[in-house]
Amino acid sequence: MAITIPLPTDEELSAEAREVLAALPPLNVFRMMAAVPSSFRPLLDFAASLLLQGAFDPRQRELAILRVAHVTRAPYEWTQHERLARNLGVTDAEIAAIAVDGPVTGLDVDGTLLCRVADEISRDVRLSDAALAALVQRYGVGPATELILCVSYFNMLSRFLESTRVPLEGADVLGTRTPAEIGRDAGRG
């Protein structure tokens, strides 16, 4: 028998957590976060600040998130963000280029830089001087800092998902929704 942390049942959650979950897509990641009541809403707010209120291009951001999921070997994160990336127009060829072992070379200059940033933060914890300089030169200080925070958040999330062993849902619960649409539906966008 595989060891897992079970997803909390509705009976194990507070009324507030159940109410919040009811406004979100029925994703197991949200349910597992709800198992930590003091962090549940702050984690959702933090994710929303990155995915819904940030200035970084959502499509480009998804390239970096997918690369984090690949590098950290987080199939749950990969599956959900592959759907979100496709919904934002990321192509099959781009997704295949991100899912390679070793440096990403099959993307445009921006995509390659975003994946390099995701690689270095995920594997080395710290960006190299060259990657940081390239990121700041390309996007500016504010967007570069936002991307670094986003990549760092998704590194934390992949470790949480994999360590608790959050299972994939049995069906595609995201459909054609983008992060902004999910946020709007949940009253956050």
Secondary structure per residue as TSV (DSSP state, phi and psi in degrees):
chain	resnum	aa	ss	phi	psi
A	1	M	-	360.0	131.0
A	2	A	-	-74.4	141.2
A	3	I	-	-86.9	129.3
A	4	T	-	-142.8	163.7
A	5	I	-	-95.6	117.9
A	6	P	-	-68.5	147.7
A	7	L	-	-63.5	137.9
A	8	P	-	-68.5	142.7
A	9	T	-	-81.6	165.2
A	10	D	G	-56.7	-38.6
A	11	E	G	-64.6	-26.3
A	12	E	G	-86.2	-8.5
A	13	L	S	-102.7	154.5
A	14	S	-	-70.7	162.4
A	15	A	H	-60.2	-39.1
A	16	E	H	-62.6	-44.8
A	17	A	H	-62.8	-41.3
A	18	R	H	-63.3	-38.7
A	19	E	H	-65.1	-43.7
A	20	V	H	-63.6	-45.8
A	21	L	H	-60.8	-35.7
A	22	A	H	-63.6	-24.7
A	23	A	T	-88.5	-7.6
A	24	L	S	-107.3	160.6
A	25	P	-	-59.3	147.3
A	26	P	-	-74.2	65.8
A	27	L	-	-95.2	136.3
A	28	N	H	-63.1	-27.7
A	29	V	H	-59.4	-42.3
A	30	F	H	-66.4	-42.1
A	31	R	H	-62.8	-41.8
A	32	M	H	-67.4	-39.1
A	33	M	H	-59.8	-35.9
A	34	A	T	-64.7	-16.2
A	35	A	T	-69.3	-12.2
A	36	V	S	-117.1	82.1
A	37	P	H	-54.3	-39.5
A	38	S	H	-70.1	-19.0
A	39	S	H	-107.5	-12.7
A	40	F	H	-57.5	-61.0
A	41	R	H	-63.6	-44.1
A	42	P	H	-59.1	-38.1
A	43	L	H	-65.3	-42.7
A	44	L	H	-63.3	-42.2
A	45	D	H	-64.3	-40.2
A	46	F	H	-64.0	-46.8
A	47	A	H	-59.8	-42.5
A	48	A	H	-63.7	-36.8
A	49	S	H	-62.8	-34.0
A	50	L	H	-81.6	-43.4
A	51	L	H	-88.3	-24.9
A	52	L	T	-115.3	-29.9
A	53	Q	S	-109.8	-8.1
A	54	G	-	-71.8	161.2
A	55	A	-	-92.6	-12.6
A	56	F	S	-69.7	141.1
A	57	D	-	-55.2	123.2
A	58	P	H	-58.7	-38.8
A	59	R	H	-65.3	-45.9
A	60	Q	H	-65.1	-39.3
A	61	R	H	-59.2	-40.3
A	62	E	H	-65.6	-31.5
A	63	L	H	-59.8	-45.9
A	64	A	H	-66.4	-41.3
A	65	I	H	-63.8	-42.9
A	66	L	H	-59.8	-40.4
A	67	R	H	-65.8	-39.2
A	68	V	H	-58.5	-47.2
A	69	A	H	-60.3	-39.6
A	70	H	H	-68.5	-48.4
A	71	V	H	-65.7	-36.5
A	72	T	T	-88.2	2.7
A	73	R	T	54.1	54.7
A	74	A	-	-114.4	87.6
A	75	P	H	-63.1	-32.2
A	76	Y	H	-63.2	-51.3
A	77	E	H	-60.0	-42.3
A	78	W	H	-60.0	-49.3
A	79	T	H	-60.5	-47.4
A	80	Q	H	-67.8	-41.1
A	81	H	H	-81.0	-21.5
A	82	E	H	-63.5	-42.6
A	83	R	H	-62.9	-46.9
A	84	L	H	-62.7	-40.3
A	85	A	H	-62.9	-45.6
A	86	R	H	-59.6	-40.8
A	87	N	H	-65.8	-19.2
A	88	L	T	-98.6	6.5
A	89	G	T	96.5	7.5
A	90	V	-	-69.0	133.3
A	91	T	-	-87.1	164.2
A	92	D	H	-57.6	-41.1
A	93	A	H	-64.4	-40.4
A	94	E	H	-66.3	-42.2
A	95	I	H	-63.0	-42.5
A	96	A	H	-62.9	-38.5
A	97	A	H	-65.6	-34.5
A	98	I	H	-71.7	-30.9
A	99	A	T	-87.1	30.4
A	100	V	-	-100.8	152.0
A	101	D	S	-83.6	143.1
A	102	G	S	88.5	-178.1
A	103	P	S	-61.8	143.3
A	104	V	-	-79.7	127.8
A	105	T	-	-127.3	-8.5
A	106	G	S	-92.5	17.7
A	107	L	S	-118.1	172.0
A	108	D	-	-68.7	177.9
A	109	V	H	-57.8	-45.2
A	110	D	H	-64.0	-48.3
A	111	G	H	-60.3	-40.0
A	112	T	H	-64.3	-41.6
A	113	L	H	-64.5	-44.8
A	114	L	H	-59.7	-42.2
A	115	C	H	-68.8	-35.8
A	116	R	H	-62.2	-43.8
A	117	V	H	-60.7	-47.2
A	118	A	H	-61.2	-41.5
A	119	D	H	-60.2	-51.0
A	120	E	H	-66.9	-41.6
A	121	I	H	-66.7	-42.1
A	122	S	H	-68.8	-40.4
A	123	R	H	-93.2	-38.1
A	124	D	H	-109.4	-5.6
A	125	V	S	72.7	-36.4
A	126	R	S	-120.6	136.8
A	127	L	-	-69.5	142.6
A	128	S	-	-67.6	158.8
A	129	D	H	-58.6	-39.8
A	130	A	H	-65.5	-42.8
A	131	A	H	-67.8	-41.6
A	132	L	H	-63.7	-43.6
A	133	A	H	-62.0	-43.6
A	134	A	H	-64.3	-40.3
A	135	L	H	-64.9	-46.9
A	136	V	H	-66.1	-41.2
A	137	Q	H	-62.7	-41.2
A	138	R	H	-74.0	-43.7
A	139	Y	H	-111.7	-18.4
A	140	G	-	94.6	165.8
A	141	V	H	-63.0	-50.8
A	142	G	H	-59.6	-57.0
A	143	P	H	-61.9	-35.6
A	144	A	H	-62.9	-44.0
A	145	T	H	-63.9	-41.5
A	146	E	H	-60.6	-44.4
A	147	L	H	-64.5	-41.3
A	148	I	H	-61.0	-43.0
A	149	L	H	-64.0	-42.0
A	150	C	H	-62.7	-47.8
A	151	V	H	-62.3	-39.1
A	152	S	H	-65.3	-42.8
A	153	Y	H	-59.5	-46.2
A	154	F	H	-72.0	-22.0
A	155	N	H	-66.7	-45.8
A	156	M	H	-59.7	-45.4
A	157	L	H	-64.0	-42.2
A	158	S	H	-61.8	-38.5
A	159	R	H	-68.0	-38.5
A	160	F	H	-64.0	-48.9
A	161	L	H	-60.6	-46.3
A	162	E	H	-73.0	-35.4
A	163	S	H	-74.4	-32.7
A	164	T	H	-86.5	-13.3
A	165	R	T	64.5	48.2
A	166	V	-	-62.6	124.4
A	167	P	-	-81.1	150.8
A	168	L	-	-67.6	147.9
A	169	E	-	-67.8	158.1
A	170	G	S	-75.5	-13.3
A	171	A	S	-142.4	165.3
A	172	D	-	-75.1	105.1
A	173	V	-	-93.8	-6.3
A	174	L	S	-89.7	-29.4
A	175	G	T	57.8	-130.4
A	176	T	T	-99.6	10.2
A	177	R	-	-72.1	146.1
A	178	T	-	-99.0	167.9
A	179	P	H	-55.0	-39.9
A	180	A	H	-63.6	-39.3
A	181	E	H	-68.6	-38.5
A	182	I	H	-63.8	-43.4
A	183	G	H	-62.3	-41.1
A	184	R	H	-63.7	-44.6
A	185	D	H	-62.7	-33.2
A	186	A	T	-87.8	3.8
A	187	G	T	77.2	20.3
A	188	R	-	-110.9	-14.1
A	189	G	-	-93.2	360.0
